[in-house]
Amino acid sequence: MEAPGASDVNASPTLTIRLQDGQLQLIDPLDVLKDCVIFIIFPNSRSENLPIAISLAQSTTVYGEQKVGGRTMHWAGITSALEDLKRGAELLRLAGSWKGTMTQINGEFVSDPFNAYLTISCYLEGRQCTSQTAHCHRVIDDPFHQNFDAFTQTVKIDPTYRPNLGDVVVVATDHVKQYAFPCKRMLEQSLFHSQFKFEQAHRATPQDHIQAAAVEYGINICPFFDSSKFREVGAREVEVVLPMKMAGGPGSTPEQHP
């Protein structure tokens, strides 16, 4: 004889979805959600934003509700369609931090839904731009330079020589390499993560360092993200003040600043 409830143990999970005509239907969520890039489950909450969250969830590609332990849980499946993603991003902002909310993006559970909201919002901005590169990429100074400042993303030349009154000095020109960094959002995020830095001695490539940081920050969910786009793009000139005896030489006519 089959034990009570045994048939439910191996049963395929079901999800109640609301059809466009208002009727409810039981479906297999694994089948319906296969085309969804974001999957959000959130409970009824005392938040005043609950009606808005439910309305947003009901307007997504897949919406369902199910009783779990006597508590109503709301399910939303969001595809990569532009309007669907907009609703999904707003739903993450509203309900992502509620107790009992779970979020999956590209099949992976997300530990920081608000950060995911920021990343998706950045991606949505990029979709409105005529140039993805103009939106995503930023030019930074050589991150391997000993005087590179991670906060400003620039090389700050701070010479040890300080001119004294009466010194004869010259203004020499140095060149600082510049690189295209493939994700402006990561640069903004890394301001709060001092552990993110390039290590020249590391066996991993700079591109692999960027990709690993993207996973850590939850930025790898962005369809535009491509660490291989990190590359040298040129150089800029910087002026360095040096004493005459260091920079001058026979026949040279440096600019003098008494």
C-alpha positions in Angstrom: 0.0 0.0 0.0 1.3 3.4 -0.9 2.0 5.6 2.1 -0.2 8.8 2.4 1.3 11.6 0.5 3.9 9.4 -1.2 2.5 10.2 -4.6 3.2 13.9 -4.0 6.9 13.4 -3.2 7.9 12.5 -6.7 5.2 14.5 -8.4 6.4 17.1 -10.9 6.3 20.6 -9.3 3.3 22.7 -10.5 2.8 26.4 -10.7 -0.6 28.2 -10.9 -0.4 30.9 -13.5 -3.0 33.5 -14.4 -3.9 33.5 -18.1 -4.8 36.7 -20.0 -8.5 36.0 -19.7 -8.1 35.9 -15.9 -8.4 32.1 -15.5 -5.9 30.1 -13.5 -4.1 27.1 -14.9 -1.7 24.6 -13.4 1.6 24.2 -15.4 5.1 22.8 -15.1 7.3 25.8 -14.2 10.4 24.1 -15.6 8.8 24.2 -19.0 7.3 27.7 -18.9 10.3 29.4 -17.3 12.9 28.0 -19.7 12.8 31.3 -21.7 13.0 33.5 -18.6 16.2 35.2 -17.7 14.9 36.4 -14.3 12.8 34.4 -11.9 11.5 36.1 -8.7 9.5 34.5 -5.9 8.2 36.9 -3.2 5.7 36.4 -0.4 2.8 38.6 0.7 4.4 41.4 2.8 3.2 44.1 5.1 5.0 46.6 2.8 2.9 49.3 1.3 4.5 48.5 -2.0 3.0 45.0 -2.1 0.1 45.9 -4.4 2.5 47.5 -6.8 4.8 44.5 -6.7 1.9 42.1 -7.4 0.7 44.3 -10.3 4.2 44.3 -11.8 4.6 40.6 -11.4 1.2 40.0 -13.0 2.3 42.1 -16.0 5.4 40.0 -16.7 5.6 37.1 -19.2 4.9 34.5 -16.5 3.0 35.1 -13.3 1.9 32.6 -10.8 0.8 32.2 -7.2 1.0 29.3 -4.8 0.2 28.6 -1.2 3.3 27.5 0.8 2.7 26.8 4.5 -0.5 28.8 4.4 1.4 31.8 2.9 0.8 33.1 -0.6 3.9 33.2 -2.7 4.0 35.2 -6.0 6.1 34.0 -8.9 7.3 36.1 -11.8 9.3 35.0 -14.9 10.9 37.8 -16.9 12.3 37.3 -20.4 14.9 39.4 -22.2 12.2 41.5 -23.9 12.8 45.2 -23.1 9.5 46.0 -21.4 9.6 42.7 -19.5 13.1 43.6 -18.2 11.9 47.0 -17.1 9.2 45.4 -15.0 11.6 42.9 -13.6 14.1 45.5 -12.6 11.5 47.5 -10.8 10.2 44.3 -9.1 13.7 43.6 -7.9 13.9 47.2 -6.5 10.6 46.9 -4.7 10.6 43.3 -3.4 14.2 42.1 -3.6 15.0 42.8 0.0 11.8 41.4 1.5 12.2 38.4 3.8 11.4 35.2 1.9 12.1 36.7 -1.5 14.3 34.5 -3.8 15.8 35.6 -7.1 17.4 33.6 -9.9 19.1 35.3 -12.9 20.3 33.1 -15.8 19.6 30.1 -13.5 21.8 31.2 -10.7 20.6 32.4 -7.3 21.3 36.1 -6.6 22.5 37.0 -3.1 22.2 40.8 -3.6 19.0 41.6 -5.5 19.5 45.4 -5.2 22.9 45.1 -6.9 21.3 43.0 -9.6 18.7 45.8 -10.0 21.5 48.4 -10.5 23.2 46.2 -13.1 20.0 45.5 -15.0 19.1 49.2 -14.9 22.5 50.0 -16.4 22.0 47.5 -19.1 18.6 49.0 -19.9 20.2 52.4 -20.3 22.7 50.8 -22.7 20.0 49.4 -24.8 18.8 52.9 -25.5 22.2 54.1 -26.7 23.2 54.1 -30.4 26.7 52.9 -29.3 27.1 50.2 -26.7 30.8 51.1 -26.4 30.0 54.7 -25.6 27.7 53.6 -22.8 29.8 50.7 -21.3 33.5 51.6 -21.9 35.6 54.0 -20.0 39.2 55.1 -20.8 41.5 54.8 -17.7 45.2 55.4 -17.2 47.6 52.5 -16.9 46.4 50.4 -14.0 49.8 48.7 -13.7 51.6 52.0 -13.2 53.1 52.4 -9.7 51.4 55.8 -9.3 47.9 54.6 -10.4 45.1 55.9 -8.2 42.2 53.4 -8.2 39.7 56.0 -7.0 40.2 58.4 -9.9 41.4 55.8 -12.4 44.3 58.0 -13.3 48.1 58.0 -12.8 49.2 60.8 -10.5 52.8 61.9 -11.1 54.2 62.9 -7.7 57.9 63.5 -8.1 60.2 63.2 -5.2 62.0 66.3 -6.3 60.6 69.6 -5.0 62.0 72.8 -6.5 63.5 75.2 -4.0 63.6 79.0 -4.5 66.4 79.8 -7.0 66.6 76.3 -8.5 66.8 76.0 -12.2 64.3 73.4 -13.4 63.0 71.9 -16.6 59.6 70.6 -17.5 60.1 67.1 -19.0 57.4 65.2 -20.8 56.4 61.6 -19.9 53.8 59.3 -21.4 51.2 57.3 -19.5 49.5 54.4 -21.3 45.7 54.4 -21.4 43.3 51.5 -21.6 39.7 50.9 -22.6 38.0 49.4 -19.5 34.9 47.4 -20.7 32.5 48.1 -17.8 31.8 51.5 -16.2 29.5 49.9 -13.7 32.4 47.8 -12.4 34.6 50.9 -12.0 31.8 52.5 -9.9 31.4 49.3 -7.9 35.1 48.8 -7.4 35.3 52.1 -5.5 33.8 50.2 -2.6 35.8 47.0 -3.1 39.5 47.9 -2.5 40.4 44.3 -3.0 39.8 44.5 -6.8 43.1 45.3 -8.4 45.3 44.1 -11.2 48.3 42.0 -10.2 51.0 42.0 -12.8 52.7 39.0 -11.2 49.5 37.0 -11.3 49.4 34.2 -13.9 45.8 35.2 -14.8 45.4 37.7 -17.6 43.9 41.2 -16.9 40.8 40.1 -18.8 40.4 37.1 -16.4 40.8 39.4 -13.4 38.0 41.6 -14.7 35.8 38.6 -15.4 36.4 37.2 -11.9 35.5 40.6 -10.3 32.4 40.7 -12.4 31.2 37.5 -10.9 32.0 38.7 -7.4 30.1 42.0 -7.9 27.2 40.3 -9.7 27.9 42.2 -12.9 28.4 39.2 -15.1 24.6 38.9 -15.5 24.8 41.9 -18.0 24.5 40.7 -21.6 26.8 43.5 -22.7 29.6 42.5 -20.3 32.7 41.3 -22.2 36.1 41.3 -20.3 37.9 40.6 -23.6 37.3 44.3 -24.6 40.0 45.5 -22.1 42.9 46.7 -24.2 45.5 49.4 -24.6 44.2 52.3 -26.7 46.9 55.0 -26.6 48.8 57.3 -24.2 48.6 60.8 -22.8 51.3 63.2 -22.0 52.1 64.4 -18.5 54.6 67.0 -17.4 57.3 66.3 -14.8 59.3 69.0 -13.2 63.0 68.0 -12.9 66.2 69.8 -11.7 68.4 71.1 -14.6 71.2 68.7 -13.8 68.9 65.6 -14.2 67.2 66.6 -17.4 69.7 68.9 -19.1 72.6 67.8 -21.3 75.2 69.1 -23.7 73.5 71.1 -26.4 70.1 70.8 -24.8 67.9 73.9 -24.5 65.2 73.0 -22.0 62.5 75.4 -20.9 63.8 77.1 -17.7 61.7 78.2 -14.7 63.7 80.2 -12.2 
